[in-house]
Amino acid sequence: MSIAFIDSGVGGLPYVLTARTYLSGEQFIYVADNASFPYGDRTPEFLIDTVSRITEHLISRHNPRVIVIACNTASVFALPALRERFDVPFVGTVPAIKPAAAVTRSGRIGILATSRTVGAAYLDQLVDVHATECVIERLAGSDLVDFVESEGLFASDQEKRAALRGTVERLSTQAIDTLVLGCTHFIFLKEQLEAMLGPEITIVDSRDGVARRIVALAAQPAQSTGSDAPEDQLWTTGETDQYEAISRHYGFRYMGSLSGDGNGGAGV
């Protein structure tokens, strides 16, 4: 059995890296639904249907103990339907409003996310529950999602800073002291954001919280170590050469496309 992750691209990979530090010896299965990228532009109905089909594939082939929806937008719109339909435990990656509210000093929090997440009623609910006394500044950064997916993983520091310049200029006018990364892709830009925004702004994401939740749901951790540990696998749903290099870089065996596997998935 394994722990499975679903995202529209590379955004969930930092969550796998964090989970590995909590669950050594576990097998991780990663599905990059790049045929449907970006999830942030998709309707709720599309997300529910697509992620459900990938979930069916994962259950039939890998029988995961936990499935992580490693995309904020898909988590916001598809998780309730997934939990109703499937018995496997799910972990979502929703904007880390609660941790941000705990660390803000001024009560002014920025949320950088996709346009669909920024406008979601679920985000309003998170704010109402966890940050009702805070001022929330919302900023959509869909262009950054495209940058990270297409070139951001192997981009230079200078290239990342150039991609972030407009976003940083907008954030700098909002007098926030805490920034929530509300899209998993943005974690690949966290180092540059910290440098460009300065130490007065704390940047928050949900990686550790998600990893702790996986541990809580995974029951008995796997005991395999070293050469006995099963290989981590990375699947895609579209055809792209970059994922072979990405797989090698992040310690996965690249398995190819789910469409070629014949078991269904987005893009099939």
C-alpha positions as CSV (number, residue, x, y, z in Angstrom):
1,M,0.0,0.0,0.0
2,S,1.1,3.6,-0.6
3,I,0.4,7.2,-0.1
4,A,-0.9,8.9,-3.3
5,F,-0.8,12.5,-4.4
6,I,-2.8,14.2,-7.2
7,D,-2.1,17.6,-8.7
8,S,-2.5,19.2,-12.2
9,G,1.3,19.4,-12.4
10,V,4.4,19.8,-10.3
11,G,2.8,21.8,-7.5
12,G,2.4,18.8,-5.1
13,L,6.0,17.7,-5.3
14,P,7.1,19.8,-2.3
15,Y,4.4,18.1,-0.3
16,V,5.8,14.7,-1.2
17,L,9.3,15.8,-0.1
18,T,7.9,16.9,3.2
19,A,5.9,13.7,3.7
20,R,9.0,11.7,3.0
21,T,10.7,13.2,6.1
22,Y,7.7,12.1,8.2
23,L,7.2,8.7,6.7
24,S,10.5,7.1,5.7
25,G,10.1,3.8,4.0
26,E,6.7,4.6,2.6
27,Q,5.9,4.4,-1.1
28,F,4.6,7.5,-2.7
29,I,2.6,7.6,-5.9
30,Y,2.3,10.9,-7.7
31,V,-0.1,11.8,-10.5
32,A,0.6,15.0,-12.4
33,D,-2.6,15.5,-14.3
34,N,-0.9,17.7,-16.8
35,A,-3.5,17.0,-19.5
36,S,-5.8,19.1,-17.4
37,F,-3.4,21.8,-16.3
38,P,-4.1,24.2,-14.8
39,Y,-6.8,23.2,-12.3
40,G,-7.1,26.8,-11.3
41,D,-9.0,27.5,-14.6
42,R,-11.3,24.5,-14.4
43,T,-15.0,24.4,-13.2
44,P,-15.9,22.6,-10.0
45,E,-17.8,20.0,-12.1
46,F,-14.7,19.3,-14.2
47,L,-12.5,19.0,-11.1
48,I,-14.9,16.6,-9.4
49,D,-15.1,14.4,-12.5
50,T,-11.4,14.4,-13.4
51,V,-10.1,13.8,-9.9
52,S,-12.7,11.1,-9.3
53,R,-11.4,9.2,-12.4
54,I,-7.8,9.5,-11.3
55,T,-8.9,8.3,-7.8
56,E,-10.6,5.3,-9.3
57,H,-7.3,4.4,-11.1
58,L,-5.2,4.8,-8.0
59,I,-7.6,2.6,-5.9
60,S,-7.8,-0.1,-8.5
61,R,-4.0,-0.3,-9.2
62,H,-2.3,0.9,-6.0
63,N,-4.9,0.7,-3.1
64,P,-3.4,3.7,-1.3
65,R,-4.0,4.2,2.4
66,V,-4.3,7.9,2.0
67,I,-4.8,10.2,-1.1
68,V,-3.6,13.8,-0.9
69,I,-5.3,16.3,-3.2
70,A,-2.1,18.4,-3.6
71,C,-3.9,21.4,-5.2
72,N,-5.7,24.1,-3.3
73,T,-8.3,24.7,-6.0
74,A,-9.1,21.0,-6.4
75,S,-9.2,20.6,-2.6
76,V,-11.6,23.5,-2.2
77,F,-14.0,22.3,-4.9
78,A,-13.7,18.5,-5.1
79,L,-13.0,17.2,-1.6
80,P,-16.5,16.9,-0.3
81,A,-17.6,14.9,-3.4
82,L,-14.5,12.7,-3.2
83,R,-15.1,11.9,0.5
84,E,-18.7,11.1,-0.1
85,R,-17.9,8.7,-3.0
86,F,-14.8,6.9,-1.9
87,D,-13.9,5.1,1.4
88,V,-10.2,6.0,1.3
89,P,-9.1,8.8,3.6
90,F,-8.3,12.1,1.7
91,V,-6.1,15.0,2.8
92,G,-6.7,18.4,1.2
93,T,-4.3,21.3,0.7
94,V,-6.4,24.3,1.6
95,P,-5.0,27.8,2.2
96,A,-3.2,28.0,5.6
97,I,-5.4,30.7,7.0
98,K,-5.4,29.4,10.6
99,P,-1.6,29.3,10.9
100,A,-1.4,32.7,9.3
101,A,-3.8,34.2,11.8
102,A,-1.7,32.7,14.6
103,V,1.5,34.4,13.5
104,T,0.3,37.8,12.1
105,R,1.3,40.7,14.3
106,S,-0.7,43.4,12.5
107,G,-3.7,41.4,11.6
108,R,-3.2,42.0,7.8
109,I,-2.8,38.8,5.8
110,G,-2.3,38.4,2.1
111,I,-3.4,35.3,0.2
112,L,-1.7,34.5,-3.1
113,A,-3.7,31.9,-5.0
114,T,-5.4,31.0,-8.3
115,S,-8.3,33.3,-9.4
116,R,-10.8,30.5,-8.6
117,T,-9.5,29.9,-5.1
118,V,-9.3,33.6,-4.4
119,G,-13.0,33.9,-5.1
120,A,-14.2,30.7,-3.5
121,A,-16.9,30.6,-0.8
122,Y,-14.8,28.1,1.0
123,L,-12.0,30.6,1.4
124,D,-14.6,33.0,2.9
125,Q,-15.5,30.2,5.4
126,L,-11.9,29.7,6.4
127,V,-11.5,33.4,7.1
128,D,-14.8,33.5,9.0
129,V,-13.7,30.6,11.2
130,H,-10.0,31.3,11.7
131,A,-9.3,35.0,10.9
132,T,-12.5,36.9,11.5
133,E,-10.6,39.8,13.1
134,C,-8.0,40.0,10.3
135,V,-7.9,42.1,7.2
136,I,-7.5,39.7,4.2
137,E,-5.9,40.9,1.0
138,R,-6.5,38.5,-1.9
139,L,-4.3,38.3,-5.0
140,A,-4.6,36.0,-8.0
141,G,-1.3,34.8,-9.5
142,S,-2.3,32.4,-12.3
143,D,0.6,33.6,-14.4
144,L,3.0,32.3,-11.8
145,V,1.3,28.9,-11.9
146,D,2.1,28.8,-15.6
147,F,5.6,29.9,-15.1
148,V,6.4,27.3,-12.4
149,E,4.8,24.5,-14.5
150,S,6.5,25.4,-17.7
151,E,10.0,26.4,-16.5
152,G,10.1,27.3,-12.8
153,L,11.5,24.1,-11.4
154,F,14.8,24.5,-13.2
155,A,14.8,28.3,-13.6
156,S,17.6,30.4,-12.2
157,D,17.1,32.6,-9.2
158,Q,17.2,35.6,-11.6
159,E,14.5,34.2,-13.8
160,K,12.3,33.5,-10.8
161,R,12.7,37.0,-9.4
162,A,11.8,38.4,-12.8
163,A,8.6,36.3,-12.9
164,L,7.7,37.5,-9.4
165,R,8.4,41.2,-9.9
166,G,4.9,42.3,-10.7
167,T,3.4,40.2,-7.9
168,V,5.9,41.6,-5.3
169,E,5.1,45.1,-6.4
170,R,1.4,44.5,-5.8
171,L,2.0,42.8,-2.5
172,S,4.2,45.6,-1.3
173,T,1.3,48.1,-1.5
174,Q,-1.0,46.1,0.8
175,A,0.8,46.6,4.1
176,I,0.6,42.9,5.0
177,D,2.9,41.2,7.5
178,T,1.9,37.6,6.6
179,L,1.5,35.9,3.2
180,V,-0.3,32.6,2.6
181,L,0.8,30.6,-0.4
182,G,-2.6,29.4,-1.5
183,C,-1.4,27.4,-4.5
184,T,1.0,24.5,-4.2
185,H,3.0,25.7,-7.3
186,F,4.0,28.8,-5.4
187,I,6.2,26.9,-3.0
188,F,8.8,26.6,-5.7
189,L,9.1,30.4,-5.5
190,K,9.0,30.8,-1.7
191,E,12.8,31.4,-1.4
192,Q,12.6,34.3,-3.9
193,L,9.5,35.7,-2.3
194,E,11.1,35.8,1.1
195,A,14.1,37.6,-0.3
196,M,12.1,40.1,-2.3
197,L,9.5,40.9,0.3
198,G,11.9,41.0,3.2
199,P,12.0,39.6,6.7
200,E,9.0,41.8,7.9
201,I,6.6,39.5,6.0
202,T,6.2,35.9,7.2
203,I,5.3,33.4,4.4
204,V,3.1,30.5,5.4
205,D,2.2,27.3,3.5
206,S,0.5,24.0,4.5
207,R,3.2,21.4,3.9
208,D,3.9,20.4,7.5
209,G,0.2,20.4,8.5
210,V,-0.6,18.2,5.5
211,A,2.3,15.8,6.4
212,R,1.1,15.5,10.0
213,R,-2.4,14.8,8.8
214,I,-1.1,12.0,6.5
215,V,0.7,10.4,9.4
216,A,-2.4,10.6,11.5
217,L,-4.5,8.9,8.8
218,A,-1.9,6.4,7.5
219,A,-2.4,4.0,10.5
220,Q,0.7,1.8,10.8
221,P,3.6,3.4,8.9
222,A,5.5,1.2,6.4
223,Q,8.6,-0.5,7.8
224,S,10.5,-0.9,4.6
225,T,13.9,0.7,4.5
226,G,16.9,0.9,2.1
227,S,16.8,-1.5,-0.8
228,D,13.6,-3.1,0.5
229,A,11.6,0.2,0.2
230,P,9.3,0.2,-2.9
231,E,10.1,2.8,-5.6
232,D,8.2,6.1,-5.6
233,Q,6.3,6.4,-8.9
234,L,5.3,9.5,-10.9
235,W,2.6,9.3,-13.5
236,T,1.3,11.9,-15.9
237,T,-1.9,12.2,-18.0
238,G,-0.4,14.0,-20.9
239,E,2.7,13.7,-23.0
240,T,5.6,15.8,-22.0
241,D,9.3,15.0,-21.9
242,Q,10.0,17.3,-18.9
243,Y,8.5,14.9,-16.4
244,E,11.2,12.3,-17.0
245,A,13.8,14.8,-15.8
246,I,11.5,15.9,-13.0
247,S,11.1,12.3,-11.9
248,R,14.8,11.7,-11.7
249,H,15.5,15.0,-9.9
250,Y,12.9,14.3,-7.2
251,G,13.6,10.6,-6.7
252,F,10.7,9.0,-8.6
253,R,10.5,6.3,-11.2
254,Y,8.8,7.8,-14.2
255,M,5.9,5.5,-15.2
256,G,4.5,7.4,-18.2
257,S,1.0,8.4,-18.9
258,L,-2.1,7.0,-17.3
259,S,-3.8,7.1,-20.7
260,G,-1.2,4.7,-22.0
261,D,-1.8,2.5,-19.0
262,G,-5.4,2.0,-20.1
263,N,-7.0,2.5,-16.7
264,G,-8.5,5.9,-17.2
265,G,-7.6,9.3,-16.0
266,A,-7.8,12.8,-17.1
267,G,-7.1,13.2,-20.8
268,V,-8.2,9.6,-21.5
